[in-house]
Amino acid sequence: MAPQTPLARTALTLLNAKGSVTVDAGLPVADLLMLAEAAGKMGASMTLRRANVRPAVELEKIARAGRGRVNFDLGG
């Protein structure tokens, strides 16, 4: 399954090249899960900006998918 947004596609390309990315939590949750999984697999890091806009249950799923490679910015 491919990311839904152009921004997520670019972020996925960078993660697959072992680059670190910062993305906004406003992306579709399916994209965020895909990006987190890629970060975990590639050993790259992903920062989720404005994570406070997502429910805790979604953030937990993203954290698990990222295998410790996702940072959450909970500030406004």
N, CA, C and O atoms as a Tripos MOL2 file, in Angstrom:
@<TRIPOS>MOLECULE
protein
  304   303    76     0     0
PROTEIN
NO_CHARGES

@<TRIPOS>ATOM
      1 N           0.8430   -1.1890    0.0000 N.3       1 MET1
      2 CA          0.0000    0.0000    0.0000 C.3       1 MET1
      3 C           0.8840    1.2480    0.0000 C.2       1 MET1
      4 O           1.8150    1.3520    0.7990 O.2       1 MET1
      5 N           0.5960    2.1800   -0.8830 N.am      2 ALA2
      6 CA          1.3910    3.4030   -1.0070 C.3       2 ALA2
      7 C           0.8150    4.5000   -0.1230 C.2       2 ALA2
      8 O          -0.3880    4.5230    0.1390 O.2       2 ALA2
      9 N           1.6680    5.4070    0.3340 N.am      3 PRO3
     10 CA          1.1750    6.5390    1.1180 C.3       3 PRO3
     11 C           0.1570    7.3460    0.3160 C.2       3 PRO3
     12 O           0.2360    7.4210   -0.9100 O.2       3 PRO3
     13 N          -0.7960    7.9470    1.0180 N.am      4 GLN4
     14 CA         -1.8790    8.6810    0.3840 C.3       4 GLN4
     15 C          -1.4770   10.0870   -0.0650 C.2       4 GLN4
     16 O          -2.0010   10.5910   -1.0590 O.2       4 GLN4
     17 N          -0.5660   10.7120    0.6460 N.am      5 THR5
     18 CA         -0.2340   12.1080    0.3560 C.3       5 THR5
     19 C           1.1630   12.2300   -0.2560 C.2       5 THR5
     20 O           2.0400   11.4120    0.0210 O.2       5 THR5
     21 N           1.3650   13.2560   -1.0880 N.am      6 PRO6
     22 CA          2.7090   13.4760   -1.6600 C.3       6 PRO6
     23 C           3.7680   13.6690   -0.5730 C.2       6 PRO6
     24 O           4.8890   13.1790   -0.7070 O.2       6 PRO6
     25 N           3.4230   14.3710    0.4860 N.am      7 LEU7
     26 CA          4.3720   14.5980    1.5740 C.3       7 LEU7
     27 C           4.8010   13.2730    2.1980 C.2       7 LEU7
     28 O           5.9800   13.0670    2.4830 O.2       7 LEU7
     29 N           3.8440   12.3830    2.4080 N.am      8 ALA8
     30 CA          4.1670   11.0780    2.9910 C.3       8 ALA8
     31 C           5.0200   10.2470    2.0370 C.2       8 ALA8
     32 O           5.9030    9.5100    2.4760 O.2       8 ALA8
     33 N           4.7630   10.3620    0.7440 N.am      9 ARG9
     34 CA          5.5890    9.6290   -0.2300 C.3       9 ARG9
     35 C           7.0370   10.1090   -0.1680 C.2       9 ARG9
     36 O           7.9660    9.3030   -0.2110 O.2       9 ARG9
     37 N           7.2210   11.4170   -0.0660 N.am     10 THR10
     38 CA          8.5740   11.9720    0.0480 C.3      10 THR10
     39 C           9.2360   11.5110    1.3460 C.2      10 THR10
     40 O          10.4040   11.1210    1.3520 O.2      10 THR10
     41 N           8.4840   11.5590    2.4340 N.am     11 ALA11
     42 CA          9.0330   11.1290    3.7230 C.3      11 ALA11
     43 C           9.4250    9.6560    3.6780 C.2      11 ALA11
     44 O          10.4610    9.2750    4.2210 O.2      11 ALA11
     45 N           8.6110    8.8300    3.0380 N.am     12 LEU12
     46 CA          8.9180    7.4080    2.9240 C.3      12 LEU12
     47 C          10.2050    7.1870    2.1240 C.2      12 LEU12
     48 O          11.0260    6.3420    2.4790 O.2      12 LEU12
     49 N          10.3680    7.9390    1.0600 N.am     13 THR13
     50 CA         11.5970    7.8450    0.2580 C.3      13 THR13
     51 C          12.8130    8.1840    1.1170 C.2      13 THR13
     52 O          13.8310    7.4950    1.0520 O.2      13 THR13
     53 N          12.7100    9.2290    1.9100 N.am     14 LEU14
     54 CA         13.8260    9.6400    2.7750 C.3      14 LEU14
     55 C          14.1020    8.5990    3.8590 C.2      14 LEU14
     56 O          15.2620    8.2910    4.1360 O.2      14 LEU14
     57 N          13.0610    8.0590    4.4700 N.am     15 LEU15
     58 CA         13.2500    7.0280    5.4910 C.3      15 LEU15
     59 C          13.8970    5.7840    4.9030 C.2      15 LEU15
     60 O          14.7650    5.1730    5.5280 O.2      15 LEU15
     61 N          13.4760    5.4110    3.7060 N.am     16 ASN16
     62 CA         14.0670    4.2370    3.0570 C.3      16 ASN16
     63 C          15.5380    4.4550    2.7130 C.2      16 ASN16
     64 O          16.2870    3.4940    2.5390 O.2      16 ASN16
     65 N          15.9500    5.7230    2.6150 N.am     17 ALA17
     66 CA         17.3590    6.0550    2.3950 C.3      17 ALA17
     67 C          18.0820    6.2760    3.7250 C.2      17 ALA17
     68 O          19.2070    6.7760    3.7570 O.2      17 ALA17
     69 N          17.4190    5.8960    4.8190 N.am     18 LYS18
     70 CA         17.9390    6.0230    6.1850 C.3      18 LYS18
     71 C          18.0710    7.4640    6.6420 C.2      18 LYS18
     72 O          18.8770    7.7740    7.5200 O.2      18 LYS18
     73 N          17.2770    8.3440    6.0440 N.am     19 GLY19
     74 CA         17.2190    9.7290    6.4930 C.3      19 GLY19
     75 C          16.2030    9.8730    7.6100 C.2      19 GLY19
     76 O          15.2860    9.0600    7.7260 O.2      19 GLY19
     77 N          16.3570   10.8880    8.4230 N.am     20 SER20
     78 CA         15.4110   11.1790    9.4930 C.3      20 SER20
     79 C          14.4390   12.2480    9.0130 C.2      20 SER20
     80 O          14.8140   13.1570    8.2720 O.2      20 SER20
     81 N          13.1860   12.1300    9.4430 N.am     21 VAL21
     82 CA         12.1690   13.0770    8.9950 C.3      21 VAL21
     83 C          11.3360   13.5750   10.1690 C.2      21 VAL21
     84 O          11.2340   12.9200   11.2060 O.2      21 VAL21
     85 N          10.7450   14.7440    9.9810 N.am     22 THR22
     86 CA          9.7440   15.2890   10.8870 C.3      22 THR22
     87 C           8.4800   15.4710   10.0790 C.2      22 THR22
     88 O           8.4870   16.1260    9.0370 O.2      22 THR22
     89 N           7.3940   14.8880   10.5600 N.am     23 VAL23
     90 CA          6.1200   14.9900    9.8530 C.3      23 VAL23
     91 C           5.0410   15.4810   10.8080 C.2      23 VAL23
     92 O           5.1710   15.3610   12.0270 O.2      23 VAL23
     93 N           3.9890   16.0280   10.2470 N.am     24 ASP24
     94 CA          2.8890   16.5710   11.0270 C.3      24 ASP24
     95 C           1.8640   15.4750   11.3200 C.2      24 ASP24
     96 O           1.5820   14.6340   10.4660 O.2      24 ASP24
     97 N           1.3180   15.4910   12.5150 N.am     25 ALA25
     98 CA          0.3390   14.4890   12.9320 C.3      25 ALA25
     99 C          -0.9840   14.6100   12.1850 C.2      25 ALA25
    100 O          -1.8540   13.7510   12.3280 O.2      25 ALA25
    101 N          -1.1440   15.6620   11.3930 N.am     26 GLY26
    102 CA         -2.3490   15.8270   10.6100 C.3      26 GLY26
    103 C          -2.4110   14.9360    9.3830 C.2      26 GLY26
    104 O          -3.4510   14.8630    8.7290 O.2      26 GLY26
    105 N          -1.3150   14.2560    9.0580 N.am     27 LEU27
    106 CA         -1.3400   13.2960    7.9430 C.3      27 LEU27
    107 C          -2.3290   12.1790    8.2790 C.2      27 LEU27
    108 O          -2.6050   11.9350    9.4530 O.2      27 LEU27
    109 N          -2.8630   11.5030    7.2670 N.am     28 PRO28
    110 CA         -3.7430   10.3690    7.5460 C.3      28 PRO28
    111 C          -3.0330    9.3240    8.4180 C.2      28 PRO28
    112 O          -1.8430    9.0630    8.2440 O.2      28 PRO28
    113 N          -3.7670    8.7420    9.3380 N.am     29 VAL29
    114 CA         -3.1570    7.7930   10.2710 C.3      29 VAL29
    115 C          -2.5240    6.6150    9.5290 C.2      29 VAL29
    116 O          -1.5080    6.0840    9.9770 O.2      29 VAL29
    117 N          -3.1050    6.2000    8.4090 N.am     30 ALA30
    118 CA         -2.5080    5.1030    7.6350 C.3      30 ALA30
    119 C          -1.1170    5.4850    7.1520 C.2      30 ALA30
    120 O          -0.2090    4.6530    7.1620 O.2      30 ALA30
    121 N          -0.9390    6.7320    6.7300 N.am     31 ASP31
    122 CA          0.3830    7.2040    6.3040 C.3      31 ASP31
    123 C           1.3440    7.2330    7.4840 C.2      31 ASP31
    124 O           2.4980    6.8270    7.3530 O.2      31 ASP31
    125 N           0.8820    7.7070    8.6260 N.am     32 LEU32
    126 CA          1.7480    7.7870    9.8030 C.3      32 LEU32
    127 C           2.2100    6.4020   10.2410 C.2      32 LEU32
    128 O           3.3680    6.2200   10.6170 O.2      32 LEU32
    129 N           1.3140    5.4390   10.1910 N.am     33 LEU33
    130 CA          1.6880    4.0650   10.5510 C.3      33 LEU33
    131 C           2.7090    3.5050    9.5690 C.2      33 LEU33
    132 O           3.6600    2.8350    9.9710 O.2      33 LEU33
    133 N           2.5130    3.7760    8.2920 N.am     34 MET34
    134 CA          3.4430    3.2940    7.2660 C.3      34 MET34
    135 C           4.8230    3.9340    7.4420 C.2      34 MET34
    136 O           5.8460    3.2600    7.3190 O.2      34 MET34
    137 N           4.8420    5.2210    7.7270 N.am     35 LEU35
    138 CA          6.1130    5.9210    7.9230 C.3      35 LEU35
    139 C           6.8230    5.4270    9.1810 C.2      35 LEU35
    140 O           8.0390    5.2310    9.1770 O.2      35 LEU35
    141 N           6.0670    5.2290   10.2490 N.am     36 ALA36
    142 CA          6.6610    4.7300   11.4910 C.3      36 ALA36
    143 C           7.2630    3.3420   11.2830 C.2      36 ALA36
    144 O           8.3560    3.0510   11.7710 O.2      36 ALA36
    145 N           6.5460    2.4960   10.5610 N.am     37 GLU37
    146 CA          7.0620    1.1540   10.2810 C.3      37 GLU37
    147 C           8.3490    1.2210    9.4700 C.2      37 GLU37
    148 O           9.2870    0.4660    9.7250 O.2      37 GLU37
    149 N           8.3930    2.1200    8.4960 N.am     38 ALA38
    150 CA          9.6060    2.2770    7.6870 C.3      38 ALA38
    151 C          10.7670    2.7710    8.5440 C.2      38 ALA38
    152 O          11.8980    2.3120    8.3860 O.2      38 ALA38
    153 N          10.4890    3.7040    9.4500 N.am     39 ALA39
    154 CA         11.5450    4.2030   10.3440 C.3      39 ALA39
    155 C          12.0970    3.0630   11.1880 C.2      39 ALA39
    156 O          13.3110    2.9380   11.3540 O.2      39 ALA39
    157 N          11.2110    2.2400   11.7160 N.am     40 GLY40
    158 CA         11.6430    1.1100   12.5310 C.3      40 GLY40
    159 C          12.4670    0.1070   11.7450 C.2      40 GLY40
    160 O          13.4820   -0.3870   12.2370 O.2      40 GLY40
    161 N          12.0460   -0.1920   10.5450 N.am     41 LYS41
    162 CA         12.7640   -1.1650    9.7150 C.3      41 LYS41
    163 C          14.1280   -0.6520    9.2730 C.2      41 LYS41
    164 O          15.0970   -1.4090    9.2290 O.2      41 LYS41
    165 N          14.2000    0.6320    8.9460 N.am     42 MET42
    166 CA         15.4280    1.1970    8.3910 C.3      42 MET42
    167 C          16.3840    1.7200    9.4610 C.2      42 MET42
    168 O          17.5260    2.0600    9.1500 O.2      42 MET42
    169 N          15.9410    1.7890   10.7030 N.am     43 GLY43
    170 CA         16.7910    2.3260   11.7540 C.3      43 GLY43
    171 C          16.9120    3.8370   11.6870 C.2      43 GLY43
    172 O          17.8480    4.4160   12.2370 O.2      43 GLY43
    173 N          15.9690    4.4730   11.0140 N.am     44 ALA44
    174 CA         15.9440    5.9410   10.9070 C.3      44 ALA44
    175 C          15.0360    6.4850   12.0000 C.2      44 ALA44
    176 O          14.3530    5.7210   12.6810 O.2      44 ALA44
    177 N          15.0270    7.7920   12.1660 N.am     45 SER45
    178 CA         14.1300    8.3530   13.1700 C.3      45 SER45
    179 C          13.0790    9.2320   12.5060 C.2      45 SER45
    180 O          13.3140    9.8660   11.4770 O.2      45 SER45
    181 N          11.9230    9.2410   13.1330 N.am     46 MET46
    182 CA         10.8000   10.0510   12.6760 C.3      46 MET46
    183 C          10.2840   10.8290   13.8710 C.2      46 MET46
    184 O          10.0700   10.2630   14.9430 O.2      46 MET46
    185 N          10.0870   12.1070   13.6890 N.am     47 THR47
    186 CA          9.4850   12.9340   14.7280 C.3      47 THR47
    187 C           8.0840   13.2960   14.2840 C.2      47 THR47
    188 O           7.8730   13.7520   13.1600 O.2      47 THR47
    189 N           7.1360   13.0910   15.1660 N.am     48 LEU48
    190 CA          5.7420   13.4020   14.8840 C.3      48 LEU48
    191 C           5.3980   14.7100   15.5760 C.2      48 LEU48
    192 O           5.2050   14.7620   16.7910 O.2      48 LEU48
    193 N           5.3280   15.7680   14.7730 N.am     49 ARG49
    194 CA          5.0320   17.1100   15.2790 C.3      49 ARG49
    195 C           3.5260   17.2250   15.5410 C.2      49 ARG49
    196 O           2.7260   16.6510   14.8030 O.2      49 ARG49
    197 N           3.1410   17.9570   16.5790 N.am     50 ARG50
    198 CA          1.7450   18.1720   16.9810 C.3      50 ARG50
    199 C           1.0400   16.8540   17.3000 C.2      50 ARG50
    200 O          -0.1380   16.6760   16.9900 O.2      50 ARG50
    201 N           1.7710   15.9440   17.9170 N.am     51 ALA51
    202 CA          1.2080   14.6280   18.2220 C.3      51 ALA51
    203 C          -0.0110   14.7290   19.1320 C.2      51 ALA51
    204 O          -0.8360   13.8160   19.1700 O.2      51 ALA51
    205 N          -0.1260   15.8200   19.8550 N.am     52 ASN52
    206 CA         -1.2510   15.9810   20.7800 C.3      52 ASN52
    207 C          -2.6030   16.0600   20.0690 C.2      52 ASN52
    208 O          -3.6370   15.9820   20.7330 O.2      52 ASN52
    209 N          -2.6310   16.2130   18.7420 N.am     53 VAL53
    210 CA         -3.9080   16.2640   18.0310 C.3      53 VAL53
    211 C          -4.4550   14.8600   17.7620 C.2      53 VAL53
    212 O          -5.5930   14.7210   17.3140 O.2      53 VAL53
    213 N          -3.6830   13.8440   18.0230 N.am     54 ARG54
    214 CA         -4.0980   12.4570   17.8010 C.3      54 ARG54
    215 C          -4.4930   11.8020   19.1290 C.2      54 ARG54
    216 O          -3.9000   12.1000   20.1660 O.2      54 ARG54
    217 N          -5.4840   10.9180   19.1030 N.am     55 PRO55
    218 CA         -5.8370   10.1780   20.3200 C.3      55 PRO55
    219 C          -4.6800    9.2820   20.7720 C.2      55 PRO55
    220 O          -3.8790    8.8170   19.9600 O.2      55 PRO55
    221 N          -4.6160    9.0560   22.0590 N.am     56 ALA56
    222 CA         -3.5320    8.2500   22.6290 C.3      56 ALA56
    223 C          -3.4750    6.8580   22.0080 C.2      56 ALA56
    224 O          -2.3840    6.3250   21.8020 O.2      56 ALA56
    225 N          -4.6100    6.2650   21.7080 N.am     57 VAL57
    226 CA         -4.6210    4.9220   21.1290 C.3      57 VAL57
    227 C          -3.9290    4.9080   19.7670 C.2      57 VAL57
    228 O          -3.2460    3.9360   19.4410 O.2      57 VAL57
    229 N          -4.0890    5.9530   18.9700 N.am     58 GLU58
    230 CA         -3.3940    6.0390   17.6850 C.3      58 GLU58
    231 C          -1.9010    6.2410   17.8860 C.2      58 GLU58
    232 O          -1.0890    5.6500   17.1740 O.2      58 GLU58
    233 N          -1.5390    7.0730   18.8530 N.am     59 LEU59
    234 CA         -0.1210    7.3090   19.1270 C.3      59 LEU59
    235 C           0.5710    6.0230   19.5750 C.2      59 LEU59
    236 O           1.7210    5.7730   19.2140 O.2      59 LEU59
    237 N          -0.1280    5.2180   20.3560 N.am     60 GLU60
    238 CA          0.4430    3.9370   20.7910 C.3      60 GLU60
    239 C           0.6890    3.0190   19.5980 C.2      60 GLU60
    240 O           1.7240    2.3570   19.5300 O.2      60 GLU60
    241 N          -0.2540    2.9750   18.6600 N.am     61 LYS61
    242 CA         -0.0780    2.1470   17.4600 C.3      61 LYS61
    243 C           1.1090    2.6320   16.6370 C.2      61 LYS61
    244 O           1.8870    1.8290   16.1210 O.2      61 LYS61
    245 N           1.2430    3.9460   16.5190 N.am     62 ILE62
    246 CA          2.3630    4.5230   15.7770 C.3      62 ILE62
    247 C           3.6800    4.1860   16.4840 C.2      62 ILE62
    248 O           4.6660    3.8310   15.8380 O.2      62 ILE62
    249 N           3.6860    4.2990   17.8030 N.am     63 ALA63
    250 CA          4.9000    3.9770   18.5700 C.3      63 ALA63
    251 C           5.3050    2.5210   18.3710 C.2      63 ALA63
    252 O           6.4820    2.2230   18.1670 O.2      63 ALA63
    253 N           4.3330    1.6170   18.4310 N.am     64 ARG64
    254 CA          4.6440    0.2000   18.2310 C.3      64 ARG64
    255 C           5.1720   -0.0620   16.8240 C.2      64 ARG64
    256 O           6.1280   -0.8160   16.6400 O.2      64 ARG64
    257 N           4.5410    0.5650   15.8390 N.am     65 ALA65
    258 CA          4.9680    0.3730   14.4460 C.3      65 ALA65
    259 C           6.3990    0.8660   14.2460 C.2      65 ALA65
    260 O           7.1500    0.3030   13.4490 O.2      65 ALA65
    261 N           6.7740    1.9220   14.9760 N.am     66 GLY66
    262 CA          8.0970    2.5140   14.8250 C.3      66 GLY66
    263 C           9.2060    1.8420   15.6060 C.2      66 GLY66
    264 O          10.3760    2.1810   15.4280 O.2      66 GLY66
    265 N           8.8660    0.8990   16.4660 N.am     67 ARG67
    266 CA          9.8760    0.1320   17.2130 C.3      67 ARG67
    267 C          10.9310    1.0130   17.8850 C.2      67 ARG67
    268 O          12.1280    0.7390   17.8040 O.2      67 ARG67
    269 N          10.4740    2.0570   18.5390 N.am     68 GLY68
    270 CA         11.3820    2.9260   19.2760 C.3      68 GLY68
    271 C          12.0600    4.0050   18.4460 C.2      68 GLY68
    272 O          12.9330    4.7130   18.9490 O.2      68 GLY68
    273 N          11.6750    4.1390   17.1880 N.am     69 ARG69
    274 CA         12.3040    5.1170   16.3000 C.3      69 ARG69
    275 C          11.4530    6.3640   16.0770 C.2      69 ARG69
    276 O          11.8180    7.2240   15.2760 O.2      69 ARG69
    277 N          10.3110    6.4720   16.7820 N.am     70 VAL70
    278 CA          9.4360    7.6270   16.6030 C.3      70 VAL70
    279 C           9.4870    8.4970   17.8520 C.2      70 VAL70
    280 O           9.3150    8.0120   18.9700 O.2      70 VAL70
    281 N           9.7230    9.7790   17.6450 N.am     71 ASN71
    282 CA          9.6870   10.7790   18.7040 C.3      71 ASN71
    283 C           8.3760   11.5330   18.5920 C.2      71 ASN71
    284 O           7.9270   11.8360   17.4870 O.2      71 ASN71
    285 N           7.7610   11.8380   19.7180 N.am     72 PHE72
    286 CA          6.4690   12.5140   19.7170 C.3      72 PHE72
    287 C           6.6010   13.9030   20.3270 C.2      72 PHE72
    288 O           6.9740   14.0510   21.4910 O.2      72 PHE72
    289 N           6.2910   14.9150   19.5290 N.am     73 ASP73
    290 CA          6.2630   16.3040   19.9970 C.3      73 ASP73
    291 C           4.8430   16.5780   20.4760 C.2      73 ASP73
    292 O           3.9300   16.7710   19.6730 O.2      73 ASP73
    293 N           4.6710   16.5910   21.7810 N.am     74 LEU74
    294 CA          3.3380   16.7710   22.3520 C.3      74 LEU74
    295 C           2.9960   18.2230   22.6160 C.2      74 LEU74
    296 O           1.9180   18.5260   23.1270 O.2      74 LEU74
    297 N           3.9110   19.1300   22.2700 N.am     75 GLY75
    298 CA          3.6390   20.5520   22.4390 C.3      75 GLY75
    299 C           2.6490   21.0440   21.4000 C.2      75 GLY75
    300 O           2.3980   20.3710   20.4010 O.2      75 GLY75
    301 N           2.0910   22.2140   21.6380 N.am     76 GLY76
    302 CA          1.0990   22.7810   20.7130 C.3      76 GLY76
    303 C           1.6970   23.2400   19.4850 C.2      76 GLY76
    304 O           0.9950   23.7420   18.6060 O.2      76 GLY76
@<TRIPOS>BOND
     1     1     2 1
     2     2     3 1
     3     3     4 2
     4     3     5 am
     5     5     6 1
     6     6     7 1
     7     7     8 2
     8     7     9 am
     9     9    10 1
    10    10    11 1
    11    11    12 2
    12    11    13 am
    13    13    14 1
    14    14    15 1
    15    15    16 2
    16    15    17 am
    17    17    18 1
    18    18    19 1
    19    19    20 2
    20    19    21 am
    21    21    22 1
    22    22    23 1
    23    23    24 2
    24    23    25 am
    25    25    26 1
    26    26    27 1
    27    27    28 2
    28    27    29 am
    29    29    30 1
    30    30    31 1
    31    31    32 2
    32    31    33 am
    33    33    34 1
    34    34    35 1
    35    35    36 2
    36    35    37 am
    37    37    38 1
    38    38    39 1
    39    39    40 2
    40    39    41 am
    41    41    42 1
    42    42    43 1
    43    43    44 2
    44    43    45 am
    45    45    46 1
    46    46    47 1
    47    47    48 2
    48    47    49 am
    49    49    50 1
    50    50    51 1
    51    51    52 2
    52    51    53 am
    53    53    54 1
    54    54    55 1
    55    55    56 2
    56    55    57 am
    57    57    58 1
    58    58    59 1
    59    59    60 2
    60    59    61 am
    61    61    62 1
    62    62    63 1
    63    63    64 2
    64    63    65 am
    65    65    66 1
    66    66    67 1
    67    67    68 2
    68    67    69 am
    69    69    70 1
    70    70    71 1
    71    71    72 2
    72    71    73 am
    73    73    74 1
    74    74    75 1
    75    75    76 2
    76    75    77 am
    77    77    78 1
    78    78    79 1
    79    79    80 2
    80    79    81 am
    81    81    82 1
    82    82    83 1
    83    83    84 2
    84    83    85 am
    85    85    86 1
    86    86    87 1
    87    87    88 2
    88    87    89 am
    89    89    90 1
    90    90    91 1
    91    91    92 2
    92    91    93 am
    93    93    94 1
    94    94    95 1
    95    95    96 2
    96    95    97 am
    97    97    98 1
    98    98    99 1
    99    99   100 2
   100    99   101 am
   101   101   102 1
   102   102   103 1
   103   103   104 2
   104   103   105 am
   105   105   106 1
   106   106   107 1
   107   107   108 2
   108   107   109 am
   109   109   110 1
   110   110   111 1
   111   111   112 2
   112   111   113 am
   113   113   114 1
   114   114   115 1
   115   115   116 2
   116   115   117 am
   117   117   118 1
   118   118   119 1
   119   119   120 2
   120   119   121 am
   121   121   122 1
   122   122   123 1
   123   123   124 2
   124   123   125 am
   125   125   126 1
   126   126   127 1
   127   127   128 2
   128   127   129 am
   129   129   130 1
   130   130   131 1
   131   131   132 2
   132   131   133 am
   133   133   134 1
   134   134   135 1
   135   135   136 2
   136   135   137 am
   137   137   138 1
   138   138   139 1
   139   139   140 2
   140   139   141 am
   141   141   142 1
   142   142   143 1
   143   143   144 2
   144   143   145 am
   145   145   146 1
   146   146   147 1
   147   147   148 2
   148   147   149 am
   149   149   150 1
   150   150   151 1
   151   151   152 2
   152   151   153 am
   153   153   154 1
   154   154   155 1
   155   155   156 2
   156   155   157 am
   157   157   158 1
   158   158   159 1
   159   159   160 2
   160   159   161 am
   161   161   162 1
   162   162   163 1
   163   163   164 2
   164   163   165 am
   165   165   166 1
   166   166   167 1
   167   167   168 2
   168   167   169 am
   169   169   170 1
   170   170   171 1
   171   171   172 2
   172   171   173 am
   173   173   174 1
   174   174   175 1
   175   175   176 2
   176   175   177 am
   177   177   178 1
   178   178   179 1
   179   179   180 2
   180   179   181 am
   181   181   182 1
   182   182   183 1
   183   183   184 2
   184   183   185 am
   185   185   186 1
   186   186   187 1
   187   187   188 2
   188   187   189 am
   189   189   190 1
   190   190   191 1
   191   191   192 2
   192   191   193 am
   193   193   194 1
   194   194   195 1
   195   195   196 2
   196   195   197 am
   197   197   198 1
   198   198   199 1
   199   199   200 2
   200   199   201 am
   201   201   202 1
   202   202   203 1
   203   203   204 2
   204   203   205 am
   205   205   206 1
   206   206   207 1
   207   207   208 2
   208   207   209 am
   209   209   210 1
   210   210   211 1
   211   211   212 2
   212   211   213 am
   213   213   214 1
   214   214   215 1
   215   215   216 2
   216   215   217 am
   217   217   218 1
   218   218   219 1
   219   219   220 2
   220   219   221 am
   221   221   222 1
   222   222   223 1
   223   223   224 2
   224   223   225 am
   225   225   226 1
   226   226   227 1
   227   227   228 2
   228   227   229 am
   229   229   230 1
   230   230   231 1
   231   231   232 2
   232   231   233 am
   233   233   234 1
   234   234   235 1
   235   235   236 2
   236   235   237 am
   237   237   238 1
   238   238   239 1
   239   239   240 2
   240   239   241 am
   241   241   242 1
   242   242   243 1
   243   243   244 2
   244   243   245 am
   245   245   246 1
   246   246   247 1
   247   247   248 2
   248   247   249 am
   249   249   250 1
   250   250   251 1
   251   251   252 2
   252   251   253 am
   253   253   254 1
   254   254   255 1
   255   255   256 2
   256   255   257 am
   257   257   258 1
   258   258   259 1
   259   259   260 2
   260   259   261 am
   261   261   262 1
   262   262   263 1
   263   263   264 2
   264   263   265 am
   265   265   266 1
   266   266   267 1
   267   267   268 2
   268   267   269 am
   269   269   270 1
   270   270   271 1
   271   271   272 2
   272   271   273 am
   273   273   274 1
   274   274   275 1
   275   275   276 2
   276   275   277 am
   277   277   278 1
   278   278   279 1
   279   279   280 2
   280   279   281 am
   281   281   282 1
   282   282   283 1
   283   283   284 2
   284   283   285 am
   285   285   286 1
   286   286   287 1
   287   287   288 2
   288   287   289 am
   289   289   290 1
   290   290   291 1
   291   291   292 2
   292   291   293 am
   293   293   294 1
   294   294   295 1
   295   295   296 2
   296   295   297 am
   297   297   298 1
   298   298   299 1
   299   299   300 2
   300   299   301 am
   301   301   302 1
   302   302   303 1
   303   303   304 2
@<TRIPOS>SUBSTRUCTURE
     1 MET1         2 RESIDUE 1 A MET
     2 ALA2         6 RESIDUE 1 A ALA
     3 PRO3        10 RESIDUE 1 A PRO
     4 GLN4        14 RESIDUE 1 A GLN
     5 THR5        18 RESIDUE 1 A THR
     6 PRO6        22 RESIDUE 1 A PRO
     7 LEU7        26 RESIDUE 1 A LEU
     8 ALA8        30 RESIDUE 1 A ALA
     9 ARG9        34 RESIDUE 1 A ARG
    10 THR10       38 RESIDUE 1 A THR
    11 ALA11       42 RESIDUE 1 A ALA
    12 LEU12       46 RESIDUE 1 A LEU
    13 THR13       50 RESIDUE 1 A THR
    14 LEU14       54 RESIDUE 1 A LEU
    15 LEU15       58 RESIDUE 1 A LEU
    16 ASN16       62 RESIDUE 1 A ASN
    17 ALA17       66 RESIDUE 1 A ALA
    18 LYS18       70 RESIDUE 1 A LYS
    19 GLY19       74 RESIDUE 1 A GLY
    20 SER20       78 RESIDUE 1 A SER
    21 VAL21       82 RESIDUE 1 A VAL
    22 THR22       86 RESIDUE 1 A THR
    23 VAL23       90 RESIDUE 1 A VAL
    24 ASP24       94 RESIDUE 1 A ASP
    25 ALA25       98 RESIDUE 1 A ALA
    26 GLY26      102 RESIDUE 1 A GLY
    27 LEU27      106 RESIDUE 1 A LEU
    28 PRO28      110 RESIDUE 1 A PRO
    29 VAL29      114 RESIDUE 1 A VAL
    30 ALA30      118 RESIDUE 1 A ALA
    31 ASP31      122 RESIDUE 1 A ASP
    32 LEU32      126 RESIDUE 1 A LEU
    33 LEU33      130 RESIDUE 1 A LEU
    34 MET34      134 RESIDUE 1 A MET
    35 LEU35      138 RESIDUE 1 A LEU
    36 ALA36      142 RESIDUE 1 A ALA
    37 GLU37      146 RESIDUE 1 A GLU
    38 ALA38      150 RESIDUE 1 A ALA
    39 ALA39      154 RESIDUE 1 A ALA
    40 GLY40      158 RESIDUE 1 A GLY
    41 LYS41      162 RESIDUE 1 A LYS
    42 MET42      166 RESIDUE 1 A MET
    43 GLY43      170 RESIDUE 1 A GLY
    44 ALA44      174 RESIDUE 1 A ALA
    45 SER45      178 RESIDUE 1 A SER
    46 MET46      182 RESIDUE 1 A MET
    47 THR47      186 RESIDUE 1 A THR
    48 LEU48      190 RESIDUE 1 A LEU
    49 ARG49      194 RESIDUE 1 A ARG
    50 ARG50      198 RESIDUE 1 A ARG
    51 ALA51      202 RESIDUE 1 A ALA
    52 ASN52      206 RESIDUE 1 A ASN
    53 VAL53      210 RESIDUE 1 A VAL
    54 ARG54      214 RESIDUE 1 A ARG
    55 PRO55      218 RESIDUE 1 A PRO
    56 ALA56      222 RESIDUE 1 A ALA
    57 VAL57      226 RESIDUE 1 A VAL
    58 GLU58      230 RESIDUE 1 A GLU
    59 LEU59      234 RESIDUE 1 A LEU
    60 GLU60      238 RESIDUE 1 A GLU
    61 LYS61      242 RESIDUE 1 A LYS
    62 ILE62      246 RESIDUE 1 A ILE
    63 ALA63      250 RESIDUE 1 A ALA
    64 ARG64      254 RESIDUE 1 A ARG
    65 ALA65      258 RESIDUE 1 A ALA
    66 GLY66      262 RESIDUE 1 A GLY
    67 ARG67      266 RESIDUE 1 A ARG
    68 GLY68      270 RESIDUE 1 A GLY
    69 ARG69      274 RESIDUE 1 A ARG
    70 VAL70      278 RESIDUE 1 A VAL
    71 ASN71      282 RESIDUE 1 A ASN
    72 PHE72      286 RESIDUE 1 A PHE
    73 ASP73      290 RESIDUE 1 A ASP
    74 LEU74      294 RESIDUE 1 A LEU
    75 GLY75      298 RESIDUE 1 A GLY
    76 GLY76      302 RESIDUE 1 A GLY
